[in-house]
Amino acid sequence: MSATHGTTGIATWDDGSAGHSFRVVPAAYVFLRREGQVLLQLRQGTGFRDGHWSAAAAGHVEADESVREAAVREAREELGVVVDPADLVPVTTMHRGEPGGPALEQRVDFFFTATRWTGSPQIREQAKVADLRWFPFVALPEPVVPHELVVLRALHDEGRHGTRVPPILTDGF
C-alpha cells in the first residue's frame, strides 16, 4: 500500500485494487438522545446541505479507524463530549448514492444513538455549525438533511404498532 497526501496533508491509502470499481465512502453519525429529544446542528460553510439541520456529530471514517472509533471521535471533536464505544447503539446502515453522480457520491452511513456521554455538548466547529439545539422527535425543525430525516422519522416511529428501524436502508437508488 502507498500513502498519498493531498492538500489536506492527511494520508489516504490506496492499493489500486478498486480501480475497476466505484469506491464507497463510509461515515458515522451519532444522534444524542434524551427524554424524547434529539440534538441537532445547523450546518453552515461546509458546501453540503448548508442551512439544513443534521446529526450533531457526524463525519467520515478515517484510514485505519473503525466506524465506532469514528463515531466517538466525531462526538469529541464536534461537541466536546466523550461517548464510551459501549454506549453507542447501532440504529441502521444506509447505502446511498446520487443516481448518475460521481463515484465519490457512493456512501455507506452508519447511524448510532447514545443516551450516555460525559460533558456538555457545545459547538466546537464554529465555521461549520450555526446552531446546536435539542428538538422533540415530534417537532423536528425544517429543513433536515433528507437522508438523515428518514432515520430520524424511523427512530420516532420505532415501537409504534410493532415497527422498528430497518437494519439496512437505501437512498437514491
LUMTIMI-126647 format. One record per residue: residue in one letter; x, y, z negated of N, C-alpha, C, O in turn. Coordinates in steps of 0.02 Angstrom, whole numbers, padded with zeros to 5 digits, always signed. Layout:
REM LUMTIMI-126647
aXYZXYZXYZXYZ ...
//
This chain:
REM LUMTIMI-126647
m+00042-00059+00000+00000+00000+00000+00044+00062+00000+00099+00062-00027 s+00018+00113+00030+00055+00176+00031+00012+00231+00002-00049+00230+00009 a+00044+00278-00030+00007+00335-00058+00017+00394-00011+00072+00406+00013 t-00037+00429+00001-00032+00491+00039-00058+00547-00005-00104+00536-00044 h-00030+00604+00003-00050+00662-00038-00078+00715+00009-00042+00742+00052 g-00142+00730+00000-00173+00784+00039-00158+00851+00008-00111+00858-00032 t-00197+00900+00025-00187+00968-00001-00201+00972-00075-00181+01019-00109 t-00237+00922-00102-00252+00921-00173-00194+00897-00215-00192+00910-00275 g-00147+00862-00184-00092+00834-00221-00109+00768-00256-00067+00739-00290 i-00171+00745-00248-00193+00683-00279-00177+00626-00232-00190+00629-00172 a-00148+00573-00259-00131+00515-00218-00194+00478-00198-00239+00467-00240 t-00198+00458-00135-00253+00415-00112-00221+00353-00082-00170+00358-00047 w-00250+00295-00095-00220+00233-00073-00257+00207-00012-00318+00205-00011 d-00220+00189+00039-00249+00162+00100-00200+00113+00130-00146+00131+00153 d-00219+00049+00129-00175-00001+00158-00192-00015+00231-00163-00059+00262 g-00241+00024+00258-00258+00016+00329-00305-00041+00343-00326-00049+00400 s-00322-00082+00294-00363-00141+00306-00435-00125+00325-00469-00168+00353 a-00458-00065+00311-00527-00047+00327-00531-00003+00390-00582+00029+00402 g-00478-00002+00429-00476+00041+00488-00530+00026+00538-00550+00070+00576 h-00555-00036+00540-00605-00056+00588-00677-00045+00563-00725-00056+00600 s-00683-00023+00502-00749-00017+00471-00756+00050+00438-00708+00088+00430 f-00818+00066+00417-00827+00128+00380-00801+00118+00308-00793+00061+00286 r-00790+00172+00274-00767+00169+00205-00822+00196+00160-00854+00246+00177 v-00832+00164+00105-00884+00184+00058-00852+00225+00002-00801+00205-00026 v-00884+00281-00015-00859+00324-00069-00901+00309-00131-00961+00321-00131 p-00870+00283-00185-00907+00269-00247-00908+00330-00293-00860+00369-00296 a-00964+00337-00329-00970+00391-00377-01007+00366-00439-01046+00318-00436 a-00993+00398-00495-01026+00382-00559-01068+00441-00582-01045+00498-00578 y-01128+00427-00605-01174+00478-00630-01193+00460-00701-01206+00402-00716 v-01195+00510-00745-01215+00498-00814-01273+00545-00831-01265+00606-00829 f-01331+00516-00846-01387+00555-00871-01387+00549-00947-01402+00496-00975 l-01370+00605-00981-01376+00606-01054-01450+00615-01070-01483+00657-01041 r-01475+00574-01117-01546+00574-01135-01556+00584-01210-01515+00563-01251 r-01611+00618-01226-01632+00624-01296-01707+00636-01297-01732+00678-01261 e-01742+00599-01338-01813+00609-01352-01854+00631-01291-01886+00684-01293 g-01854+00591-01238-01894+00607-01179-01866+00661-01134-01901+00685-01090 q-01803+00681-01146-01772+00734-01107-01708+00709-01074-01678+00659-01095 v-01687+00746-01022-01625+00731-00987-01587+00796-00978-01617+00849-00966 l-01521+00793-00983-01478+00851-00974-01459+00857-00900-01432+00810-00871 l-01474+00916-00870-01458+00927-00800-01417+00991-00793-01421+01037-00834 q-01377+00993-00739-01338+01053-00723-01364+01083-00658-01389+01047-00615 l-01357+01149-00652-01375+01184-00590-01311+01195-00550-01266+01230-00573 r-01306+01163-00492-01246+01164-00451-01234+01232-00418-01282+01266-00398 q-01171+01251-00413-01152+01312-00377-01080+01304-00352-01040+01270-00384 g-01064+01334-00296-00996+01337-00272-00963+01272-00254-00902+01268-00250 t-01003+01218-00242-00974+01153-00226-00977+01137-00152-00939+01096-00127 g-01023+01170-00116-01033+01154-00046-01081+01096-00035-01095+01080+00023 f-01106+01066-00088-01155+01011-00083-01214+01027-00129-01206+01028-00190 r-01271+01038-00100-01333+01049-00138-01327+01103-00192-01356+01097-00246 d-01289+01155-00176-01287+01212-00222-01357+01240-00231-01396+01242-00183 g-01374+01261-00292-01441+01284-00308-01489+01228-00326-01548+01241-00339 h-01464+01167-00328-01504+01109-00349-01482+01087-00419-01424+01094-00438 w-01530+01060-00456-01515+01030-00521-01491+00958-00509-01514+00925-00463 s-01446+00935-00551-01418+00868-00543-01394+00841-00611-01397+00876-00661 a-01372+00779-00610-01345+00748-00670-01292+00794-00701-01252+00824-00665 a-01294+00800-00766-01247+00845-00800-01175+00822-00792-01129+00863-00796 a-01164+00758-00781-01096+00732-00771-01098+00682-00713-01136+00633-00715 a-01058+00695-00663-01054+00650-00605-00992+00666-00565-00967+00722-00567 g-00967+00616-00530-00909+00628-00487-00883+00564-00456-00906+00509-00472 h-00836+00573-00411-00807+00516-00375-00763+00473-00420-00730+00499-00466 v-00763+00409-00406-00717+00363-00440-00649+00373-00409-00642+00375-00348 e-00599+00380-00451-00530+00390-00426-00494+00324-00417-00516+00272-00443 a-00439+00326-00380-00399+00265-00368-00378+00235-00435-00360+00270-00481 d-00381+00169-00439-00361+00131-00499-00403+00148-00559-00379+00144-00616 e-00467+00166-00549-00512+00183-00603-00577+00144-00593-00602+00140-00537 s-00603+00114-00647-00668+00080-00641-00724+00132-00642-00713+00190-00661 v-00783+00111-00621-00840+00157-00621-00858+00179-00692-00879+00236-00702 r-00850+00134-00740-00862+00154-00810-00811+00205-00834-00829+00254-00867 e-00748+00194-00816-00697+00243-00834-00711+00311-00802-00701+00363-00832 a-00735+00310-00739-00753+00372-00705-00810+00408-00741-00808+00469-00749 a-00860+00370-00762-00918+00400-00797-00895+00432-00863-00916+00488-00878 v-00853+00399-00901-00827+00426-00964-00786+00489-00950-00793+00539-00985 r-00743+00485-00899-00700+00543-00882-00742+00603-00861-00730+00659-00883 e-00792+00591-00818-00834+00647-00795-00872+00680-00853-00878+00741-00854 a-00897+00640-00900-00932+00669-00958-00884+00713-00999-00903+00766-01023 r-00823+00690-01006-00773+00728-01043-00754+00792-01006-00753+00846-01035 e-00738+00785-00941-00716+00842-00901-00771+00894-00890-00758+00955-00896 e-00831+00872-00875-00884+00918-00857-00924+00945-00916-00951+01000-00913 l-00928+00906-00970-00970+00926-01027-00933+00932-01093-00959+00961-01141 g-00872+00907-01095-00834+00909-01158-00859+00861-01210-00847+00871-01270 v-00893+00808-01189-00917+00757-01236-00880+00692-01225-00855+00678-01170 v-00877+00652-01277-00845+00587-01273-00900+00533-01276-00938+00530-01324 v-00903+00493-01224-00950+00438-01221-00910+00373-01224-00865+00362-01185 d-00928+00331-01272-00896+00265-01277-00922+00224-01218-00982+00222-01205 p-00878+00190-01181-00900+00149-01124-00956+00100-01144-00999+00085-01103 a-00955+00076-01206-01006+00029-01228-01075+00063-01233-01126+00029-01234 d-01076+00130-01237-01139+00166-01242-01167+00186-01174-01220+00217-01170 l-01133+00169-01120-01158+00182-01053-01205+00125-01033-01185+00067-01032 v-01267+00142-01018-01316+00092-00998-01325+00095-00922-01348+00146-00897 p-01306+00042-00886-01315+00043-00814-01390+00047-00797-01430+00011-00826 v-01407+00091-00751-01477+00100-00731-01491+00070-00663-01535+00028-00655 t-01452+00091-00614-01461+00067-00545-01399+00084-00505-01357+00124-00526 t-01394+00053-00447-01343+00069-00398-01379+00089-00335-01426+00055-00313 m-01358+00145-00306-01390+00169-00244-01339+00169-00188-01286+00200-00193 h-01357+00135-00133-01317+00139-00072-01353+00191-00028-01411+00183-00011 r-01316+00244-00011-01348+00296+00029-01302+00316+00086-01241+00308+00083 g-01333+00342+00136-01296+00363+00195-01333+00417+00231-01392+00429+00219 e-01298+00448+00275-01327+00500+00318-01333+00469+00387-01283+00458+00421 p-01395+00456+00409-01403+00423+00474-01367+00462+00529-01378+00522+00539 g-01324+00426+00565-01286+00456+00619-01230+00502+00594-01195+00533+00634 g-01222+00506+00528-01172+00550+00499-01103+00519+00499-01093+00462+00521 p-01055+00556+00474-00986+00531+00472-00978+00473+00421-01018+00466+00375 a-00927+00434+00432-00914+00377+00388-00906+00400+00316-00922+00363+00269 l-00880+00460+00306-00870+00486+00239-00936+00491+00200-00935+00493+00138 e-00992+00494+00235-01056+00500+00201-01088+00433+00184-01147+00430+00169 q-01049+00380+00186-01072+00315+00162-01054+00313+00087-00996+00312+00069 r-01105+00312+00045-01094+00318-00027-01124+00260-00066-01174+00231-00045 v-01093+00244-00121-01121+00198-00170-01118+00235-00237-01065+00251-00262 d-01177+00248-00265-01183+00286-00326-01204+00240-00383-01253+00204-00377 f-01167+00243-00438-01181+00203-00497-01210+00249-00550-01177+00296-00573 f-01272+00237-00570-01307+00279-00618-01308+00247-00687-01325+00188-00694 f-01290+00287-00737-01290+00266-00807-01332+00315-00847-01340+00373-00828 t-01357+00292-00904-01385+00337-00954-01344+00327-01018-01312+00276-01028 a-01346+00378-01061-01315+00374-01127-01358+00413-01175-01382+00468-01160 t-01368+00385-01234-01406+00419-01287-01361+00433-01346-01383+00464-01395 r-01299+00411-01342-01250+00424-01395-01186+00452-01364-01162+00428-01313 w-01160+00504-01396-01097+00535-01375-01072+00576-01433-01108+00590-01481 t-01010+00597-01429-00979+00640-01479-00966+00708-01448-00940+00713-01393 g-00986+00761-01484-00976+00829-01461-01041+00859-01435-01091+00823-01426 s-01041+00924-01424-01099+00960-01398-01088+00975-01324-01039+01007-01306 p-01133+00952-01281-01124+00965-01210-01122+01040-01195-01162+01079-01220 q-01074+01058-01153-01067+01128-01133-01038+01131-01063-01006+01083-01040 i-01048+01187-01029-01021+01196-00962-00945+01202-00968-00920+01247-01002 r-00909+01158-00935-00836+01160-00935-00807+01181-00868-00749+01200-00863 e-00848+01177-00816-00825+01196-00749-00868+01254-00724-00914+01245-00684 q-00852+01313-00750-00891+01374-00737-00902+01388-00662-00955+01412-00643 a-00853+01373-00621-00859+01388-00549-00907+01342-00513-00931+01358-00459 k-00922+01284-00543-00965+01234-00510-01034+01228-00541-01079+01197-00512 v-01044+01257-00600-01107+01249-00636-01134+01316-00657-01101+01353-00694 a-01195+01333-00634-01227+01396-00651-01266+01393-00716-01276+01443-00749 d-01290+01332-00733-01332+01325-00793-01330+01252-00815-01316+01207-00775 l-01346+01241-00877-01349+01174-00907-01407+01175-00956-01407+01214-01003 r-01456+01130-00945-01516+01131-00987-01546+01061-00995-01538+01017-00953 w-01581+01053-01052-01620+00993-01064-01689+01003-01034-01719+01056-01042 f-01714+00952-00999-01781+00954-00970-01819+00890-00989-01791+00836-00990 p-01884+00898-01004-01925+00838-01014-01932+00801-00948-01936+00833-00895 f-01933+00735-00950-01942+00696-00889-02008+00714-00855-02015+00706-00794 v-02057+00737-00894-02123+00753-00866-02124+00823-00835-02174+00842-00804 a-02071+00862-00842-02068+00930-00815-01999+00946-00788-01966+00992-00812 l-01977+00907-00739-01910+00918-00709-01911+00983-00669-01963+01002-00642 p-01854+01017-00666-01851+01079-00628-01852+01066-00553-01848+01008-00531 e-01857+01119-00514-01853+01113-00442-01801+01163-00417-01795+01218-00445 p-01765+01144-00366-01760+01078-00337-01707+01035-00374-01661+01061-00405 v-01716+00970-00369-01667+00921-00395-01636+00888-00334-01670+00877-00284 v-01571+00873-00337-01538+00837-00282-01582+00776-00265-01596+00735-00309 p-01605+00770-00203-01655+00719-00185-01640+00648-00206-01684+00615-00234 h-01580+00623-00194-01567+00553-00212-01566+00544-00288-01581+00490-00313 e-01547+00595-00325-01548+00591-00398-01620+00595-00424-01636+00563-00475 l-01663+00632-00390-01733+00637-00410-01767+00569-00406-01810+00554-00448 v-01748+00528-00357-01775+00460-00352-01761+00421-00416-01805+00388-00443 v-01700+00427-00440-01680+00390-00501-01714+00420-00562-01738+00383-00605 l-01717+00486-00567-01750+00519-00624-01823+00500-00629-01849+00487-00683 r-01858+00498-00572-01928+00478-00572-01936+00405-00593-01982+00388-00630 a-01891+00363-00570-01893+00292-00589-01882+00285-00664-01914+00244-00697 l-01835+00324-00692-01823+00322-00764-01885+00345-00803-01903+00315-00853 h-01918+00397-00778-01979+00421-00810-02034+00369-00809-02070+00360-00858 d-02040+00334-00753-02094+00285-00744-02080+00217-00776-02125+00176-00784 e-02017+00206-00795-01997+00141-00822-02040+00122-00881-02051+00162-00927 g-02065+00061-00880-02105+00037-00936-02180+00048-00926-02220+00013-00957 r-02199+00094-00883-02270+00106-00870-02296+00050-00824-02268+00039-00770 h-02347+00017-00845-02378-00036-00805-02327-00089-00783-02332-00116-00728 g-02279-00103-00826-02231-00155-00811-02177-00137-00761-02142-00181-00737 t-02171-00073-00744-02120-00053-00694-02052-00049-00726-02045-00038-00786 r-02002-00059-00685-01933-00049-00707-01894-00019-00649-01914-00023-00591 v-01838+00012-00666-01796+00042-00614-01766-00015-00574-01735-00061-00602 p-01774-00014-00508-01744-00067-00467-01668-00068-00477-01637-00015-00481 p-01638-00127-00480-01565-00130-00490-01526-00102-00431-01469-00079-00439 i-01555-00104-00371-01523-00077-00312-01574-00034-00274-01630-00056-00261 l-01553+00026-00256-01593+00071-00215-01554+00089-00153-01493+00086-00152 t-01590+00108-00100-01557+00134-00040-01589+00201-00023-01647+00214-00039 d-01550+00243+00010-01574+00308+00031-01541+00327+00097-01480+00322+00103 g-01580+00347+00145-01553+00370+00209-01546+00316+00262-01518+00329+00315 f-01572+00257+00248-01567+00203+00298-01637+00186+00323-01644+00141+00365 
//
